[in-house]
Amino acid sequence: MSNNVQNICDFLDQFAPLVTAESWDNVGLLLGDSACEIDSILTCLTLTPDVAAEAIERKAGLIVTHHPILFQAVQKITTATPEGRMLLDLAANHVAVYSPHTAFDSAIKGINQQWSEQLNLQNIQPLRPFSENEVSDISPGSGRCGDLPESVSLSRLMLTVKQTCKIKQLQFVGESDSTINKVAVACGAAAEFMHEATLLNCDVLITGEARFHACLEARTKQIALILVGHYASERFACEQLATILQAEFPELTTSASQIESDPIQFG
């Protein structure tokens, strides 16, 4: 038994309600026919031409990409640009595209919650709670923070983070022998949550990337930063989403992109 695109969109909207996405975001079904019947789903962090080619080769009917396509206003979709060629190829092959983005970041079982649970944080709460008259009944808010089971040094926490992300290197701000009790997490490029993390007395903010001046601000505020890279901070959750979708729709073939990789390398 096959499913149409709308069935998967409905499930994704329950899993990561689109009403919780940031106001500036571009989420939901961004390309394709919601009534189209599909047999296969591909998940990825970012939809690039090579990932699109992979989806077409696998005959995927739907790509669930964390980062949205068509993020800014588009006046033309032609073969003159790489994005235009990609979108036209996807449309010609009847491949739909859905993005949950910041709704997935904040979801009850979303990326920041997964981060918190992988680090075994206790007393988990959002860094930026949604107000009760908004959507607090379907998502607690943006970012997460919680207490470690026991105090560790910043260097020991960084080792745990490396193991969790399966990375060999990361960047950090702070003293490696400082004591860490309370941890804030915000995937992607989320140094903007440093203010909330400081107010909640967090000792460190774990995120993907941060600008130079945000790092200076962290040093001034005496809050540590652990920067794992944008890709590492979110890609694992795209793999987990493929597992979730496969369990929910067992008659479909669902997998994470095998060709996708971090564009940033270390020399």
Buried (B, 14 or more C-beta within 10 A) or exposed (E): EEBBBBBBBEBBBEBBBBEBBEEEBBBBBBBBBBEBEBEBBBBBBBBBEEBBBBBBEBBBBBBBBBBBBBEEEEEEBEEEEEBBBBBEBBBEBBBBBBBBBBBBBBBEBBBBBBBBEBBEBEEBBBBBBBEEEEBBEBBBBBBBBBBBEEEBBBBEBBEBBBEBBEBEEBEBBBEEEBEBEBBBBBBBBBBBBBBBBBEBEBBBBBBBBBEEEBBEBBBEEEBBBBBBBBBBBBBBBBBBBBEBBBEBBEEBBBBBBEEBEEEEEEE
